[in-house]
Amino acid sequence: MQRLFVSILILIFVLAPSVFSQDKVVVVPKQIAGAPFSVEDDADLFAKAYRFFIEGDVAMAADSLRKLIDASGYKIDPQAYYIVVANFTDKVSPIGLFHEGSDFLDTRFYGLKTDSLYYMFISRTENAPSFVSVLLKTKPTPFEANLPAFLGLFGVALPRTLAEPRRTTWIDVRRFEIPVKFQKVSDISVIVKKDLSSDEYLAAAVFDNTPLERWSYGIATAITSINDVFLDVGSDGTIIVKPRPTGDLAVFGVINFHFKAVDTKAPTLGSSFHLLGGLRLANFIEPLVGLGFGVPITGFELHVFGGGSLAFRNELKSGYTIGQPVLKEEDPFKTTIKFYPRFGLELKFP
């Protein structure tokens, strides 16, 4: 029965290849009205940003670039994603991200809208010329990508100085129109050159666009009850009681539904309050339902759950007793459903 359940799940996804298909498209951003913008950088914010990058203070460098953009009159939409390239020199052109709540070196998006992705090139070359190539590739969600594994449970050199004479800084801003199929889950590969014919990149990065999700997988372990016993016919042909060892681990493969969408790719053992349901990893059927949540402990979350499982157990038919011998053709048992409270730990993946 359990094998049949797993086989059905596998069949469903074999018959749905579109889930795992991958589409690709190259998108060309369109320059927005007014771009490129220029600003007289009297405070030399561009050079300060360069110095901060060289010293490894990325946050201060990004702050200087933001101030420079503000001085140009262009206002950044905090909800949108801006792929930013600071072209300090041909050898030093860091690429990063401006988005509310994200660090400059983050490469993670949480789902896009049709016009929520921008490209921004900041340079002291007049009009900030650049060539940008962006490849979008669809991909499965973490939930989809880990489905086969889950089902398997059941069966840079820097120049010394920056040129001083020029202070006018140019900021080119372009907007992408993202096709619908690439908005939710995709990889965004960015290559920036001075021009198309150049053999060298100014900057390159791959951004991971994966939204928050409500679904995840997990392995849940619970301590079986001392009363977890079952009836069987022994090798001598008599009815016997087989107790399970005290402290025996009951292991379940579970699917979680999070009440609040979470980042399922975060490196934690668990996150958020959620429902869970699954089957015991055994040669008999035992479904589990329960509630789980994560408790922060020194940088990670200890995932705990509580609930109950239903197990099919043998019960003696009328007229039979424990220790009674039975003939091979006799069946002294009838099947009943027994409830077991379950409490334990869960390892959530990915």
N, C-alpha and C positions, 0 to 999 in steps of 0.2 A: 504493500500500500504506500509506504513511504517512498520506495523507488518509483512508483507510478507517479506520485506527486512531483518528484524532481524531474522525471522525464517529461511531464506535461509542461513544466516551466521552461525546460530547455527547448522543447518543440515550439513553444510560443515565440521565443526569441529567434529561433532558426527561421521561422516563417515571417519574421519582421526584419529583414536585412537593412531596411532604411534606418533603423536605430543605430546601426554600426557603420553606415556608409559615410564616406568623407567627400565633401565638396570643397573645391578651391576656387578662389577668384582673386584677381589683382585689382585693387581699388585705387583710384587717383583722387586725392583731395583737391577741392576747389578753393581758390583763394577767396577769402571773405572780403566784403566791401571795405575799402580804406587801406587794406594791406598792400605792401608792407608799411608798417608804422615806423617812424623815426623819432628819436628822442635825443636831446642834447644831454649827454651823461656828465653833467658838471661834477657830480659826486663820485664819478668814476666807479659806479656800481659794477660795471662789467668786469673791470680789472680786479675789483675786490672779490667778486664771485670766483674768478679764476684762481686767485690766491687761496681762497678758502678750500676750493677743490684740491689744489696741490697739497694743502696741509691736512686734507682728510676730513675737514668739517663740512660735510655735505649739506647739513641743515642750514648753516649760515650762508653757504653758497646759494642754495635754493632761495633763501629769504632775500638775498641781494637781487637775484633775477626777478623775483616777484615784484620788488620795489621798482625795478627798471621797467617792467611791463606796466605797472600802475602809472608811472610817469609818462608813458606813451599815450595814455588816454584809453587804452583798450582794457575792458573789464573782463576778468575771467569768471566764467560760470562755475561755481564750486561743485555743482553736481555733475558737470561734464568731465571727460577725461582728455588731458592734453599731453601728447607725446612731445617732449621738449628736448631740443638739441641746442646746446650752447657752443657755438663754433669759436672757441678761443683762438685756436691755431689749427692748421691742417692735421696736426698730430694729437691735439687735445680737444676733442669735441664730445664731452660726456652727454649721454642720452638718459632721460629720466621721465618722471611722471608728475604732473600737477593734478591733484584731485583731492577733494575734501577728505581729510582723515588718512591720507596716504603719505608715506615718505617718498622722497624724490627717486630713490632707487627701487621702489616697489615695481613689480612687473605683473601685478594682479588686477584685473578688472572684474566687476561683479555684474556682468550683463550690460548690454549697450542698447541705446535707442537708435533710431535712424540717423539722427544728427547730433549724437552726444560724444563723438570722437573727433579730436582736432590734432593737427600737426603744427608745431611752433618752432621756428628756426631763428635763433638770435645770433647776430653777427655784426662785426664792424666793417664788413664789406658792403658797399652801397647796394641797396635794394635786397640784401640778404638772399642771393641766389643759391638754390640747392636743388638737387634731384632726389625725390623720395620714392621708394618702391615699397609697397605694402601688400603682402600676401595674406589673405584670410583663409583659414582652413577650419572647417567644422570638425567637431570631435564629440564623442559621447560624454555625457555627464559622468562624474565620479560614480554615481549610483549604477549607471549602465556599464561603465568600464569594468567595474568590479563584480558584475553579476556572474561571469563564468567562474571566477575564483570562489565566490560564495556558494554557487551551486556545486562546485567541486567538493565542498565539505560533506555533502550527502553522497555520495557515490564517488703698463705704458712708459718709454724714455721721454723726458720733458725738457723743453728749452729753458734756458736760464732766465730770460726776460721776455716780456710782452711788449710789442712795438707800441711806442708812446704817442706819436703825433695825432692819430685820429681818435676822436672822442665820440663822434656821432655813431649811435648804435641803431641798427635796423632790426625790426622784429616782423618776421613773416608769419602770418597765421592762415592756416588752411583748414577747411572742414571736410570730413569724410561723410559720404552717404552710405551707410552700412546696410546691405541687403538683409532682409528679415531672417533668413536661415543662418546668418552669422552673428546675429545680435545676442543670442542667449549663451551659447557655448562655442568657443572658437579659440584658435591660436592666431596671434597677430604678429607677423614677422616684418620688422621694419629695417630697411637699409637706406642710409643717407649718404649721398655723394655731393661733391661740388658741382658736377655735371654728369650727364649720362656716360660720356666717353672716358671718364676717369677710371683708372684701374684700382684705386684704393677707396675704401669707405672712410667717411668722416665718423660715422657712428652706425651701430647695428644692435638690435635687441629683439627679443621675442616676448610679447606680452600674453599672459594667460588670462583669457576672458572666461571665467566660470562663475555663475551666479550662486547665491546662497540657496541651499536646498532644504527640504523637509524630510527627505528619505535618506537612510543610511543602513548599513549592515552591521552585524556584531556577533561576537561569540560570548554567550552568557554561561557562567558556571554557578551552580547552586549546590548546597550541601543536602544530600538526601536525608529523609527522616529515618530514625531508628526503626520505625514501623514500616518502612518500605520493604515489604516482603511479597512474595508471590507463590502460588501453589503450582506444583508440577508433579509429574510421575517420575519417580526415581528409576535408576538402572535395575533395581530389584522388582520393579513393577508395582510398588506401593505409592500411595499419595503422600507427598512430602511437602514441607514448608521450606522455601529457600529465602533466607534473609539476605539483604544486601549489607555489605560491611558498613559499620558506622563511619560517617565521614566520607563515604563514597561520593565523588564529584559527578553531578549530573550536568552534562554539557549540551547546550542548545545553540543551534544556528538561528539567529533572529533578524528580523527587519524592523527598523525603528521609524516611527513617525514623530517628527519634532513639532511641537505646538508653535514654535517660532523658528523661521528659517535660519539655518546656521551654516557656517563655513565648514563643510564636511572634509575639506582638504587640510584643515589646520592640524598640526601634530599634537593632538591630545587624545587621551583615552576615552573621553566622552564629553559631550557638551549639551546643555539645555535639558529642560524637563520634557519628557517624551513618552509615548506609548511604545511598547515592543510586543512582538508576537513571532513565534517560530516553532520549530520542531526539535525534539531531542535527537542528538547524533547517536543513534543506537539502532539495533535491528528490530525495534518495535516502535509503534507510533505513540508519541506523547507530546501533544501541542502545549505551548506555553503562552500566556498573556501576562502583561504586567506594566508597571510604570518604572521609569529610570530617570536619573539625573546625575549631573557631574558636580563634584565638590573640589574646588581649587586647592591644591596642596603643592607648595613650593614649585610653581612653574608648570604643573600639569593638573589634570583633573582626574580624580579617582571616581570611576563610574560605578554606581551601585543601582540595584533594582530590587523590586519586590512584586510578587504576583502569585500566580498559581498555575499548575499544570493538570491536565486530565490524562490519566493513563488507563489503558485497557488491561484489566486483570482477570485472572481466573477465579471463579467462586464455585464452591462445591454444590453440585445438584443435590436435591433431597435424596436421602438414603445413603450418601457416601460420607465417610469420615477420614480424617487424617490418619495415615498409617494403614489404611485398608488396601489390600491388594486388588488390582483390577486387571481384567483381561485386555489384550491388545486392541480388540475391536470395541471396547467400551470407551466412552468419553465421559468422565465423571465431572467435567467442568462446564460452566456457563460463563459467558463473558459479561463483565460489569465494568462500569466506568468509575474510577476512583479519583478524588481531588487531592492534590498535594500542594500545600503552601510552599512557595519557592522564594528564597532570598539569597542574594549573592552579588558577584561582580560581573561586569561586562567589558570586553575589549571591543571598541567600535572601530571599524575601518571603512574607508581609507583613513 
